Amino acid sequence: MQIEIFKIIRSNRKTIALKIDNQSNLIIKAPSSVPLSYIQKIVQQKQNWIIAKKIEVQNRKKFTRNLSDGASITIFGKDYIIQYVDNLQFALHLKNQLLQVANDQSKYIKPLLKHLIIKMAKEFFSVHVAKWASIMGVKYNRISIKNTISRWGSCSSLGNLNFNWKLAFAPVEIIEYIVIHELSHLRYLNHSVDFWNEVRKYCPEYKKHKKWLRDNAQLLEL
């Protein structure tokens, strides 16, 4: 059976890592010097594991977010009640603990909500990145909010930080783990032992948070 490789990410790492993302795609991280033929050989050797993981992802219960009138939604750790309103001045409006939606715009609630969350994310991450950067003694460049498929965050060699807007639906301690993770890359632009020791210094329960993201990624869908 031929296993399709969705993406190969090459770097100065020393080992080959295989990952099945939330869309059942096979992603491989490999050293820059390893030839494609060797990667394909490893894929064939790991065929049973890959198939089992793909089935596991596909069999996960599909999460459907309740966006009906009166439903509760948590955004960046704050709970809001969704309320559909006639003659609302705005298509979508946060008022105290209410997330108000204009009735005549209800069919657009998902793109409207995504737009609102991205705006909220810019403020949220600006505050939390600044807080943790000060604690950790690191300096960053620019913060961007992204709509990535398989990454919760990233850090470039220029010190630019990217965060996935869907983190808005995660518990705050999970979001802060991602912030600490990316800020740690400002010291170690890899996933070496030194890097994980840096993460552990500021987030002792990082393994638990990693597992939560792996097991509950579907809960962060809109």
MIBAPA-905121 format. One record per residue: residue in one letter; residue number from 1; x, y, z of N, C-alpha, C in turn. Coordinates in nm, 3 decimals. Example, Ala and Ser with C-alpha at 12.3 -4.5 7.8 and 13.67 -1.06 7.14 Angstrom:
[A,1,[1.319,-0.569,0.780],[1.230,-0.450,0.780],[1.320,-0.330,0.780]]
[S,2,[1.285,-0.225,0.708],[1.367,-0.106,0.714],[1.290,0.003,0.787]]
***
This chain:
[M,1,[0.085,-0.121,0.000],[0.000,0.000,0.000],[0.088,0.125,0.000]]
[Q,2,[0.058,0.220,-0.088],[0.134,0.343,-0.098],[0.081,0.446,0.000]]
[I,3,[0.166,0.493,0.090],[0.129,0.596,0.187],[0.169,0.732,0.132]]
[E,4,[0.073,0.823,0.123],[0.101,0.957,0.071],[0.161,1.046,0.178]]
[I,5,[0.270,1.112,0.146],[0.332,1.209,0.236],[0.277,1.347,0.202]]
[F,6,[0.214,1.412,0.299],[0.153,1.543,0.276],[0.259,1.653,0.272]]
[K,7,[0.354,1.646,0.366],[0.454,1.753,0.375],[0.580,1.699,0.442]]
[I,8,[0.695,1.742,0.394],[0.823,1.712,0.458],[0.885,1.843,0.504]]
[I,9,[0.913,1.854,0.632],[0.974,1.975,0.688],[1.119,1.942,0.722]]
[R,10,[1.212,2.003,0.650],[1.353,1.975,0.673],[1.418,2.083,0.759]]
[S,11,[1.509,2.040,0.845],[1.579,2.133,0.933],[1.711,2.069,0.974]]
[N,12,[1.779,2.129,1.072],[1.907,2.074,1.118],[1.888,1.973,1.231]]
[R,13,[1.765,1.921,1.246],[1.739,1.817,1.345],[1.818,1.691,1.309]]
[K,14,[1.830,1.599,1.406],[1.912,1.479,1.385],[1.828,1.354,1.359]]
[T,15,[1.699,1.360,1.387],[1.615,1.242,1.373],[1.496,1.270,1.281]]
[I,16,[1.429,1.162,1.241],[1.308,1.172,1.159],[1.187,1.153,1.248]]
[A,17,[1.089,1.241,1.236],[0.966,1.232,1.316],[0.846,1.228,1.223]]
[L,18,[0.751,1.139,1.254],[0.628,1.125,1.175],[0.511,1.174,1.259]]
[K,19,[0.421,1.249,1.195],[0.305,1.303,1.265],[0.183,1.296,1.174]]
[I,20,[0.069,1.260,1.232],[-0.059,1.265,1.161],[-0.135,1.384,1.216]]
[D,21,[-0.166,1.483,1.131],[-0.234,1.604,1.180],[-0.384,1.581,1.191]]
[N,22,[-0.455,1.687,1.228],[-0.600,1.675,1.254],[-0.681,1.648,1.128]]
[Q,23,[-0.620,1.664,1.011],[-0.688,1.634,0.884],[-0.643,1.499,0.827]]
[S,24,[-0.576,1.418,0.913],[-0.526,1.284,0.876],[-0.412,1.289,0.775]]
[N,25,[-0.344,1.402,0.763],[-0.230,1.413,0.673],[-0.102,1.367,0.741]]
[L,26,[-0.015,1.301,0.666],[0.114,1.258,0.718],[0.217,1.369,0.698]]
[I,27,[0.271,1.419,0.808],[0.373,1.523,0.804],[0.502,1.464,0.861]]
[I,28,[0.611,1.485,0.792],[0.740,1.430,0.833],[0.840,1.543,0.858]]
[K,29,[0.907,1.536,0.971],[1.017,1.628,1.002],[1.147,1.549,0.989]]
[A,30,[1.238,1.600,0.908],[1.359,1.523,0.877],[1.481,1.613,0.869]]
[P,31,[1.600,1.554,0.893],[1.725,1.631,0.874],[1.740,1.673,0.727]]
[S,32,[1.803,1.785,0.706],[1.819,1.838,0.570],[1.895,1.743,0.479]]
[S,33,[1.986,1.665,0.536],[2.074,1.580,0.455],[2.014,1.444,0.417]]
[V,34,[1.901,1.408,0.477],[1.844,1.276,0.452],[1.774,1.273,0.316]]
[P,35,[1.808,1.176,0.229],[1.746,1.170,0.096],[1.600,1.124,0.104]]
[L,36,[1.524,1.164,0.004],[1.382,1.129,-0.002],[1.362,0.978,-0.003]]
[S,37,[1.449,0.907,-0.070],[1.435,0.761,-0.077],[1.440,0.696,0.060]]
[Y,38,[1.523,0.752,0.148],[1.533,0.697,0.285],[1.407,0.729,0.364]]
[I,39,[1.354,0.850,0.345],[1.229,0.889,0.413],[1.116,0.796,0.370]]
[Q,40,[1.108,0.770,0.240],[1.003,0.681,0.189],[1.018,0.540,0.245]]
[K,41,[1.140,0.494,0.265],[1.165,0.363,0.325],[1.113,0.359,0.468]]
[I,42,[1.138,0.467,0.544],[1.089,0.474,0.682],[0.936,0.472,0.684]]
[V,43,[0.875,0.545,0.591],[0.729,0.549,0.583],[0.672,0.410,0.560]]
[Q,44,[0.735,0.334,0.471],[0.688,0.197,0.445],[0.704,0.108,0.567]]
[Q,45,[0.813,0.128,0.641],[0.836,0.049,0.762],[0.733,0.082,0.870]]
[K,46,[0.687,0.207,0.872],[0.593,0.253,0.975],[0.449,0.249,0.923]]
[Q,47,[0.426,0.178,0.815],[0.296,0.179,0.749],[0.182,0.144,0.842]]
[N,48,[0.196,0.040,0.921],[0.087,-0.003,1.011],[0.055,0.104,1.115]]
[W,49,[0.159,0.166,1.169],[0.140,0.273,1.267],[0.068,0.391,1.202]]
[I,50,[0.110,0.428,1.081],[0.050,0.543,1.011],[-0.099,0.517,0.985]]
[I,51,[-0.130,0.398,0.935],[-0.270,0.365,0.906],[-0.355,0.369,1.032]]
[A,52,[-0.302,0.313,1.142],[-0.375,0.311,1.269],[-0.401,0.453,1.319]]
[K,53,[-0.301,0.540,1.307],[-0.316,0.678,1.352],[-0.416,0.755,1.265]]
[K,54,[-0.414,0.731,1.135],[-0.509,0.795,1.045],[-0.653,0.755,1.081]]
[I,55,[-0.673,0.626,1.108],[-0.806,0.577,1.147],[-0.849,0.639,1.279]]
[E,56,[-0.755,0.650,1.372],[-0.785,0.710,1.503],[-0.833,0.853,1.488]]
[V,57,[-0.765,0.931,1.403],[-0.804,1.072,1.380],[-0.941,1.079,1.313]]
[Q,58,[-0.963,0.995,1.212],[-1.089,0.997,1.137],[-1.207,0.954,1.223]]
[N,59,[-1.180,0.869,1.323],[-1.289,0.817,1.407],[-1.323,0.907,1.525]]
[R,60,[-1.244,1.012,1.543],[-1.274,1.103,1.652],[-1.412,1.166,1.630]]
[K,61,[-1.482,1.181,1.738],[-1.615,1.240,1.729],[-1.605,1.382,1.675]]
[K,62,[-1.681,1.409,1.571],[-1.682,1.541,1.512],[-1.749,1.640,1.606]]
[F,63,[-1.675,1.743,1.639],[-1.726,1.843,1.733],[-1.805,1.949,1.657]]
[T,64,[-1.924,1.977,1.704],[-2.007,2.082,1.646],[-2.032,2.188,1.752]]
[R,65,[-1.985,2.309,1.728],[-2.002,2.416,1.826],[-2.146,2.467,1.824]]
[N,66,[-2.202,2.478,1.942],[-2.340,2.526,1.955],[-2.341,2.679,1.949]]
[L,67,[-2.397,2.732,1.841],[-2.404,2.877,1.823],[-2.550,2.925,1.821]]
[S,68,[-2.636,2.847,1.885],[-2.778,2.883,1.889],[-2.804,2.989,1.996]]
[D,69,[-2.922,3.049,1.989],[-2.962,3.151,2.086],[-2.962,3.092,2.227]]
[G,70,[-2.893,3.159,2.320],[-2.888,3.112,2.458],[-2.772,3.020,2.488]]
[A,71,[-2.698,2.978,2.385],[-2.583,2.890,2.407],[-2.468,2.968,2.470]]
[S,72,[-2.382,2.897,2.540],[-2.265,2.958,2.604],[-2.142,2.932,2.518]]
[I,73,[-2.056,3.031,2.508],[-1.931,3.017,2.433],[-1.819,3.082,2.513]]
[T,74,[-1.706,3.013,2.521],[-1.591,3.064,2.596],[-1.485,3.113,2.499]]
[I,75,[-1.446,3.238,2.515],[-1.345,3.299,2.428],[-1.236,3.359,2.515]]
[F,76,[-1.115,3.310,2.500],[-1.002,3.354,2.581],[-1.033,3.349,2.730]]
[G,77,[-1.097,3.242,2.772],[-1.123,3.217,2.913],[-1.244,3.287,2.970]]
[K,78,[-1.315,3.365,2.889],[-1.434,3.437,2.937],[-1.559,3.375,2.875]]
[D,79,[-1.661,3.356,2.956],[-1.786,3.294,2.910],[-1.885,3.401,2.863]]
[Y,80,[-1.945,3.376,2.747],[-2.047,3.464,2.691],[-2.171,3.383,2.655]]
[I,81,[-2.285,3.448,2.666],[-2.411,3.389,2.623],[-2.447,3.448,2.487]]
[I,82,[-2.474,3.361,2.391],[-2.511,3.409,2.257],[-2.656,3.455,2.258]]
[Q,83,[-2.678,3.574,2.206],[-2.813,3.633,2.205],[-2.840,3.691,2.066]]
[Y,84,[-2.943,3.641,2.000],[-2.983,3.694,1.870],[-3.082,3.808,1.893]]
[V,85,[-3.055,3.921,1.827],[-3.129,4.044,1.855],[-3.181,4.107,1.726]]
[D,86,[-3.303,4.158,1.731],[-3.358,4.234,1.617],[-3.306,4.377,1.622]]
[N,87,[-3.289,4.436,1.506],[-3.252,4.578,1.494],[-3.124,4.613,1.570]]
[L,88,[-3.026,4.523,1.564],[-2.898,4.549,1.629],[-2.814,4.640,1.539]]
[Q,89,[-2.748,4.738,1.600],[-2.670,4.835,1.522],[-2.552,4.768,1.451]]
[F,90,[-2.495,4.667,1.516],[-2.380,4.596,1.460],[-2.419,4.452,1.427]]
[A,91,[-2.347,4.392,1.332],[-2.376,4.252,1.298],[-2.345,4.161,1.415]]
[L,92,[-2.238,4.195,1.488],[-2.195,4.116,1.604],[-2.140,4.213,1.708]]
[H,93,[-2.179,4.192,1.833],[-2.144,4.291,1.935],[-2.129,4.224,2.071]]
[L,94,[-2.017,4.254,2.139],[-1.997,4.205,2.275],[-2.049,4.311,2.372]]
[K,95,[-2.140,4.268,2.460],[-2.196,4.360,2.558],[-2.200,4.288,2.692]]
[N,96,[-2.109,4.329,2.782],[-2.093,4.262,2.911],[-2.065,4.115,2.887]]
[Q,97,[-2.153,4.026,2.934],[-2.133,3.883,2.917],[-2.216,3.828,2.801]]
[L,98,[-2.264,3.916,2.715],[-2.346,3.875,2.602],[-2.269,3.887,2.471]]
[L,99,[-2.286,3.788,2.386],[-2.238,3.797,2.249],[-2.362,3.813,2.162]]
[Q,100,[-2.390,3.938,2.126],[-2.514,3.968,2.054],[-2.491,3.957,1.902]]
[V,101,[-2.588,3.894,1.836],[-2.582,3.873,1.692],[-2.710,3.930,1.630]]
[A,102,[-2.694,4.010,1.526],[-2.811,4.064,1.456],[-2.885,3.949,1.388]]
[N,103,[-3.015,3.941,1.411],[-3.094,3.830,1.355],[-3.080,3.820,1.203]]
[D,104,[-3.075,3.935,1.138],[-3.069,3.932,0.991],[-2.929,3.895,0.939]]
[Q,105,[-2.832,3.878,1.032],[-2.697,3.837,0.995],[-2.661,3.699,1.051]]
[S,106,[-2.761,3.630,1.105],[-2.736,3.504,1.176],[-2.668,3.398,1.091]]
[K,107,[-2.698,3.397,0.961],[-2.637,3.293,0.876],[-2.488,3.318,0.853]]
[Y,108,[-2.443,3.437,0.889],[-2.301,3.470,0.874],[-2.226,3.465,1.007]]
[I,109,[-2.284,3.402,1.108],[-2.225,3.410,1.241],[-2.083,3.356,1.246]]
[K,110,[-2.053,3.250,1.172],[-1.918,3.193,1.179],[-1.811,3.289,1.125]]
[P,111,[-1.824,3.343,1.004],[-1.722,3.439,0.958],[-1.719,3.566,1.043]]
[L,112,[-1.835,3.609,1.092],[-1.838,3.727,1.179],[-1.764,3.701,1.310]]
[L,113,[-1.788,3.584,1.366],[-1.725,3.549,1.492],[-1.574,3.532,1.474]]
[K,114,[-1.535,3.471,1.364],[-1.392,3.455,1.336],[-1.324,3.592,1.326]]
[H,115,[-1.387,3.685,1.257],[-1.332,3.821,1.243],[-1.318,3.888,1.379]]
[L,116,[-1.419,3.873,1.464],[-1.415,3.932,1.598],[-1.304,3.870,1.681]]
[I,117,[-1.292,3.737,1.677],[-1.191,3.667,1.757],[-1.050,3.707,1.715]]
[I,118,[-1.027,3.724,1.586],[-0.895,3.766,1.539],[-0.860,3.903,1.596]]
[K,119,[-0.958,3.994,1.601],[-0.935,4.125,1.663],[-0.904,4.110,1.811]]
[M,120,[-0.980,4.025,1.881],[-0.957,4.001,2.023],[-0.822,3.936,2.046]]
[A,121,[-0.783,3.847,1.955],[-0.657,3.774,1.969],[-0.537,3.868,1.963]]
[K,122,[-0.544,3.969,1.879],[-0.434,4.064,1.868],[-0.409,4.133,2.002]]
[E,123,[-0.516,4.171,2.070],[-0.501,4.235,2.201],[-0.457,4.134,2.307]]
[F,124,[-0.520,4.016,2.307],[-0.489,3.914,2.407],[-0.342,3.875,2.401]]
[F,125,[-0.293,3.841,2.280],[-0.155,3.796,2.268],[-0.056,3.908,2.291]]
[S,126,[-0.091,4.031,2.255],[-0.002,4.144,2.283],[0.025,4.155,2.432]]
[V,127,[-0.081,4.141,2.512],[-0.068,4.151,2.658],[0.010,4.032,2.715]]
[H,128,[-0.028,3.911,2.676],[0.031,3.792,2.736],[0.174,3.766,2.688]]
[V,129,[0.203,3.798,2.562],[0.340,3.784,2.513],[0.431,3.884,2.584]]
[A,130,[0.383,4.008,2.599],[0.464,4.109,2.668],[0.491,4.067,2.812]]
[K,131,[0.390,4.012,2.879],[0.405,3.968,3.019],[0.512,3.859,3.030]]
[W,132,[0.499,3.754,2.946],[0.591,3.642,2.957],[0.730,3.676,2.903]]
[A,133,[0.739,3.763,2.805],[0.870,3.804,2.754],[0.948,3.877,2.863]]
[S,134,[0.878,3.958,2.942],[0.941,4.029,3.052],[0.989,3.930,3.159]]
[I,135,[0.905,3.833,3.192],[0.940,3.732,3.293],[1.061,3.650,3.247]]
[M,136,[1.060,3.612,3.117],[1.164,3.524,3.064],[1.290,3.599,3.020]]
[G,137,[1.280,3.731,3.013],[1.396,3.811,2.973],[1.434,3.797,2.827]]
[V,138,[1.333,3.789,2.740],[1.359,3.779,2.596],[1.290,3.894,2.522]]
[K,139,[1.338,3.922,2.402],[1.280,4.028,2.320],[1.230,3.969,2.189]]
[Y,140,[1.112,4.010,2.149],[1.051,3.961,2.026],[1.030,4.079,1.931]]
[N,141,[0.993,4.049,1.809],[0.973,4.153,1.709],[0.825,4.183,1.688]]
[R,142,[0.759,4.101,1.607],[0.620,4.129,1.568],[0.531,4.010,1.603]]
[I,143,[0.405,4.039,1.637],[0.306,3.935,1.665],[0.203,3.934,1.554]]
[S,144,[0.173,3.817,1.499],[0.070,3.804,1.396],[-0.027,3.693,1.435]]
[I,145,[-0.152,3.710,1.395],[-0.255,3.608,1.418],[-0.280,3.538,1.285]]
[K,146,[-0.268,3.405,1.286],[-0.274,3.328,1.162],[-0.389,3.228,1.163]]
[N,147,[-0.418,3.177,1.044],[-0.520,3.073,1.028],[-0.452,2.947,0.975]]
[T,148,[-0.357,2.895,1.054],[-0.279,2.779,1.012],[-0.356,2.650,1.036]]
[I,149,[-0.322,2.546,0.959],[-0.393,2.419,0.968],[-0.336,2.330,1.077]]
[S,150,[-0.203,2.320,1.084],[-0.144,2.219,1.172],[-0.051,2.275,1.280]]
[R,151,[-0.046,2.409,1.294],[0.043,2.468,1.394],[-0.034,2.565,1.482]]
[W,152,[-0.004,2.558,1.613],[-0.069,2.650,1.707],[0.009,2.780,1.720]]
[G,153,[0.136,2.773,1.688],[0.219,2.892,1.695],[0.350,2.868,1.626]]
[S,154,[0.426,2.975,1.602],[0.558,2.962,1.542],[0.641,3.085,1.576]]
[C,155,[0.772,3.068,1.562],[0.866,3.177,1.589],[0.970,3.176,1.480]]
[S,156,[0.993,3.289,1.416],[1.091,3.296,1.307],[1.228,3.337,1.361]]
[S,157,[1.328,3.323,1.276],[1.464,3.362,1.315],[1.476,3.513,1.337]]
[L,158,[1.379,3.588,1.288],[1.377,3.733,1.307],[1.305,3.774,1.436]]
[G,159,[1.254,3.674,1.509],[1.183,3.704,1.633],[1.037,3.737,1.614]]
[N,160,[0.983,3.705,1.495],[0.840,3.726,1.470],[0.761,3.607,1.523]]
[L,161,[0.654,3.635,1.595],[0.572,3.532,1.657],[0.436,3.523,1.588]]
[N,162,[0.393,3.401,1.558],[0.263,3.377,1.497],[0.181,3.288,1.589]]
[F,163,[0.051,3.319,1.601],[-0.038,3.239,1.684],[-0.167,3.210,1.608]]
[N,164,[-0.219,3.090,1.628],[-0.342,3.046,1.563],[-0.463,3.105,1.636]]
[W,165,[-0.553,3.168,1.561],[-0.669,3.234,1.623],[-0.760,3.135,1.695]]
[K,166,[-0.757,3.008,1.657],[-0.844,2.908,1.719],[-0.807,2.881,1.864]]
[L,167,[-0.688,2.924,1.905],[-0.650,2.910,2.046],[-0.745,2.986,2.138]]
[A,168,[-0.824,3.076,2.080],[-0.923,3.150,2.159],[-1.017,3.059,2.236]]
[F,169,[-1.039,2.937,2.184],[-1.132,2.844,2.246],[-1.065,2.750,2.346]]
[A,170,[-0.934,2.763,2.364],[-0.860,2.678,2.457],[-0.860,2.741,2.597]]
[P,171,[-0.842,2.659,2.700],[-0.824,2.715,2.835],[-0.703,2.808,2.837]]
[V,172,[-0.707,2.910,2.921],[-0.601,3.010,2.923],[-0.465,2.948,2.953]]
[E,173,[-0.460,2.847,3.040],[-0.330,2.787,3.072],[-0.270,2.717,2.950]]
[I,174,[-0.354,2.669,2.860],[-0.305,2.608,2.736],[-0.247,2.716,2.644]]
[I,175,[-0.318,2.828,2.636],[-0.270,2.939,2.552],[-0.136,2.991,2.604]]
[E,176,[-0.125,3.002,2.736],[-0.001,3.054,2.794],[0.114,2.956,2.770]]
[Y,177,[0.084,2.827,2.768],[0.189,2.730,2.733],[0.241,2.757,2.593]]
[I,178,[0.151,2.783,2.499],[0.193,2.811,2.361],[0.277,2.939,2.356]]
[V,179,[0.238,3.040,2.431],[0.315,3.165,2.437],[0.455,3.137,2.489]]
[I,180,[0.466,3.063,2.598],[0.596,3.028,2.656],[0.679,2.945,2.558]]
[H,181,[0.612,2.851,2.492],[0.679,2.766,2.392],[0.744,2.851,2.284]]
[E,182,[0.667,2.944,2.227],[0.720,3.025,2.118],[0.827,3.123,2.166]]
[L,183,[0.810,3.179,2.284],[0.912,3.269,2.338],[1.041,3.194,2.369]]
[S,184,[1.030,3.067,2.406],[1.149,2.986,2.432],[1.231,2.967,2.306]]
[H,185,[1.164,2.973,2.190],[1.235,2.960,2.062],[1.325,3.082,2.036]]
[L,186,[1.302,3.191,2.106],[1.390,3.306,2.090],[1.529,3.277,2.146]]
[R,187,[1.537,3.178,2.233],[1.668,3.133,2.284],[1.717,3.009,2.210]]
[Y,188,[1.624,2.919,2.178],[1.661,2.794,2.111],[1.564,2.773,1.994]]
[L,189,[1.612,2.799,1.874],[1.526,2.788,1.756],[1.525,2.643,1.706]]
[N,190,[1.489,2.553,1.798],[1.485,2.410,1.770],[1.401,2.344,1.879]]
[H,191,[1.397,2.212,1.881],[1.328,2.140,1.989],[1.427,2.049,2.061]]
[S,192,[1.539,2.106,2.096],[1.645,2.033,2.165],[1.609,2.015,2.313]]
[V,193,[1.693,1.939,2.383],[1.674,1.921,2.528],[1.680,2.057,2.598]]
[D,194,[1.772,2.142,2.555],[1.783,2.276,2.616],[1.655,2.356,2.597]]
[F,195,[1.596,2.343,2.478],[1.470,2.414,2.452],[1.362,2.368,2.549]]
[W,196,[1.342,2.237,2.561],[1.235,2.186,2.649],[1.263,2.215,2.795]]
[N,197,[1.390,2.223,2.833],[1.423,2.263,2.971],[1.383,2.408,2.995]]
[E,198,[1.400,2.490,2.891],[1.359,2.632,2.900],[1.207,2.641,2.916]]
[V,199,[1.133,2.564,2.837],[0.987,2.564,2.849],[0.946,2.517,2.988]]
[R,200,[1.008,2.409,3.035],[0.974,2.353,3.167],[0.998,2.453,3.280]]
[K,201,[1.098,2.536,3.264],[1.132,2.634,3.367],[1.014,2.728,3.396]]
[Y,202,[0.940,2.763,3.291],[0.830,2.859,3.306],[0.692,2.793,3.298]]
[C,203,[0.691,2.667,3.252],[0.564,2.594,3.240],[0.589,2.448,3.279]]
[P,204,[0.597,2.419,3.408],[0.632,2.285,3.455],[0.537,2.175,3.404]]
[E,205,[0.413,2.211,3.374],[0.316,2.111,3.329],[0.300,2.110,3.177]]
[Y,206,[0.405,2.149,3.106],[0.393,2.161,2.961],[0.354,2.030,2.893]]
[K,207,[0.399,1.916,2.947],[0.365,1.788,2.885],[0.214,1.763,2.891]]
[K,208,[0.154,1.800,3.002],[0.008,1.786,3.016],[-0.064,1.876,2.916]]
[H,209,[-0.014,1.997,2.897],[-0.077,2.091,2.803],[-0.059,2.045,2.658]]
[K,210,[0.058,1.989,2.626],[0.081,1.933,2.492],[-0.019,1.822,2.463]]
[K,211,[-0.038,1.736,2.563],[-0.131,1.624,2.547],[-0.274,1.675,2.530]]
[W,212,[-0.311,1.778,2.606],[-0.446,1.835,2.594],[-0.470,1.882,2.451]]
[L,213,[-0.375,1.951,2.394],[-0.389,2.001,2.257],[-0.399,1.886,2.157]]
[R,214,[-0.320,1.783,2.180],[-0.322,1.668,2.090],[-0.457,1.595,2.097]]
[D,215,[-0.511,1.583,2.218],[-0.635,1.507,2.237],[-0.761,1.588,2.211]]
[N,216,[-0.751,1.721,2.217],[-0.872,1.804,2.212],[-0.871,1.909,2.101]]
[A,217,[-0.788,1.888,2.001],[-0.777,1.986,1.893],[-0.912,2.015,1.828]]
[Q,218,[-0.998,1.911,1.821],[-1.128,1.929,1.756],[-1.218,2.027,1.833]]
[L,219,[-1.190,2.046,1.963],[-1.272,2.137,2.044],[-1.241,2.284,2.013]]
[L,220,[-1.136,2.307,1.937],[-1.096,2.445,1.903],[-1.148,2.487,1.766]]
[E,221,[-1.231,2.401,1.707],[-1.291,2.438,1.579],[-1.412,2.528,1.600]]
[L,222,[-1.433,2.618,1.508],[-1.551,2.705,1.514],[-1.669,2.637,1.448]]
***
